[in-house]
Amino acid sequence: MVVRVLVKIVLWLAGLGAVAVATRWVFVARVRRLFASHPLRRIGDASDGQPGTVVGTIVDGESFPAPLSGRRCVYAEIEVSFHVRGSKRPHTVAFDRRIPFSIEDDTGRTYVDPADAEVVCEADHWVERGAGERLSRRERAVIDRAGLTGARALQRGFRLREHVLAVGERVAISGTVVHELDPTPVAAAAERGYREGPPTRGRVVGTARAPLRITDVRQVTDAAPR
C-alpha cells in the first residue's frame, strides 16, 4: 500500500515537471519567434534607419524600486493571480510601470522609450499567500495598486509574480535604430566645446515594419555577437 502511494506521488511530481518543461519550451519558442525577424547586432554596428535587434546592459541611470523585490529597475510588471468561485482557471490582474532608459555594450550606447513597447521578460520574484496569512507592506501596496483591496477572492489565497528589467541586466531591443540630437545636459555642455556639430545619440524606435520589442530572455540575449 505504501509503495503504491509513493509511486503515485512520484508519477504526479514527474507529471508536474513535464508540464513545467513544456510550458518553458513554449515560452522560449514564442520569444525567439518575436525576435527572429531582424538580425542581432552590436550597438555600434546598427545601421541608421534599418530594422535590427541590439543587445546591451541597462545603464545605471534613472530607475525606481520594483514593487515586490525592491530591485532598481526601469520596467516592472506585477501579476496578481487568484481563484474565483466557479472558475477552474485562476483569474489574473496585471499592471506595470516603465521609464525610458539606455543600454550599452563595448561599441556604444543607445536609448529607448518603452512606453509603447511589447516587453517580454522573465518572472524574477514571486510570493504565494494562503488564507489568513499576514502581508508585508510591499504586498499590501501591490494589492492596493491592483485595485483588489478587500476583495473576497483574495481571502482564499493568491500568488504575486514580478517581472523586471533591472539596472545592470542584459536585454535585447528589437526595432529601428535612428540617430537624433542628444538633449541631455552633459551633451549640451559638450556641444559648446565642439566645432564638428551638435552631439547625437542612438535611439531604438518602433515602426510598422519593425515593432518595438524588449526582452531579457537569455536564449535571445546570449545569441548576440560580442
N, C-alpha and C positions, 0 to 999 in steps of 0.2 A: 504493500500500500504506500509506504513512504517513498519507495523507488518510483512508483507511478507519479506521485505528486512532484517529485524532483524532476522527472523527465518532462512533465507538463510545464513546469516553471522554466526549464532550460529552453524548451521549444518556444515558449511565449517570449522570453527575452531575445532569442535568436530572431523571432519574427519582428520584434521592435527594432532590432539592429538593422535588419534588412530594409525595413521601411525608412529608417533614418538615412541609410546609404543611398537608397533610391531617390529620396527627396533631395539630398545634397547633390546628386548627379544631375537631376533635372534643373536645379537652381543654377549650377555652374554652367551647364549647357546653354541655358537661356541667356546668361550674362555674356558668354562667349559669342553667341549669335549677334547680340546687340552691338558688340564692338568689333565684329569681323568685317564690316563693310569698308573700313578705312584703315590704311596701313599704320602700324605703330612707328613713331618717330621720336628721336631725341628732340628736345625743345628747340635747340639751335638749328636743327635740320628741317624744321617745319616751314613749308613754303607759304608765303603770304597769299591769303585768299583761297588756299586749296584745302579740301577736307582732309582730315587726318586725326590720329589719336596720339596725344603726347602723355608721357608718364613722368612724374616727378614727386618730390616730397613737399608736403604742405609747409609753407614758410611760417616761421614764428612771427606773427603779427597780431592783428585784431582777432579776438576769439571770445568765446563765452563758455561757462562751465556746463557740461552735459547734465541734464535734469536728474539722472539717477546716479551715475558714477562720479560726476564732478570733473571728468577729464576735460581739459581745454580743447575745444573743437570749433569747427566752422560750420558744421552741419550735425543736427541731432534729430532723430526720429524716434518717437515713442509709440509703442503699441500696447493697448490695454485689452486683454482677452478674458472673456468670462462667459459662463453658460447662462443662457436664457431659458426659462422653463418652457418645455415643449419643443425645444430645438436640439437636435443631436450634435450639431456643429457649434463650436464656440463663436461668440459674437466679438468683433474686434473694433475698437475705436482708436484711431491713429491721428497724430499731429506731428508737425516738425517745425524746426527753426533753422534758417540758413542765412549766411552772410557772405559777401564777396571775399575772395582770398587769392593768394598766389602760390604757384608751385615752382620748384626749381630742380635742375639737375646740373651736371658739370658743364653743360653747354649754354645754359641761360635760365631765364625766368619768364613766366607768363602768368597772366591774370585771368580770373573768371568770375563772373557774377552768376551764381547758381539759381537765381530766382525762378527761372522757367526751365531748369534742367531736370532731366529724369535721373534721379540718384538711386543707385542700387548698391547697398553696402551690407556688410556682414552684421549679424547681431553680436554686439560686443559685451552686453551685460543684460542679465535677466533676473527677475525676482518672482517667486511664487508665494502667495499668501493664502493660507487656509481660512476657514470660517473662524471669525473671532480673533485672529492674530492682530497684534498691535502693528501699526505702520510707522515707519520712520518719517521724519519731517519732509524729506525729499519725496517719499512715496505719496504722502498726503498731498503735496504740491502737484504732483503728476495727476492724481485723481481729480483734483480741482481743475487743473488746466484742461483735462479731457471732458469736463462738464459732467462728471459722474458722482459728484459729492452726494452722499446719501442714497445712492442707487441701491435698491434692494437686491439686485442681481449680484452685486459685489459681496454681499454678506455670505455667500456660499463659497467664496474664494475666487481668486483671479491671478493672472500672470502679467507681468510687465516685461517688455523687451525694449532694449535701447540699441539703436544703430547710430554710430557716429563716424564722422570724418575728423580725426584728431590731428592736432598740430604735430608735425614730425612724421605723419603717416604717409606712405607711398600710395598715390592714386593715379588712375588713368582718366583722361578727359578727352572725349571724342566730340568733334565739331569742326569749325573752320578757324584757323589762326589768322588774325589780322593784326596790323600794327597801327597804333594810334599815338597821339601826343600823350606823354606821361604827365598826369595832372598832380602828382604827389609833390609836397613841399620840397622834398630832397631834390627831385628832378628839376623843379622850378629854380632852385638855387644853383644847380649845376648848369642850367641853361644860361645863366648870366655869365658863367665863366667859360663858355664855349663859343666859337665863331662858326662852327660847322652847321649850326641849326639847332632847333629845339630837340630835346631827347624824346625818344619814343619807347613804347613798351608793347610786348605781345599780349594779345587778348584772345581767348577762345570764345567764339560765339556760336549760336545755333542758327541754322538755316533750314529751308525745306529739304534741301539735298542732304544736309548733314546735321540732324538734330543734336542739341547739346546733351551729352550724357556723361555721368561721372560714376566711377566705381572704385572700391578698394579691394575687390576680389583678387586674390593673389594669382589665380590661374590666368588673369588678364595682365596684371601689372608686372609679373615676373617674366612675361613673354617679350617685354620691351627691350630694344637694344640698349646696351650700356656703354 
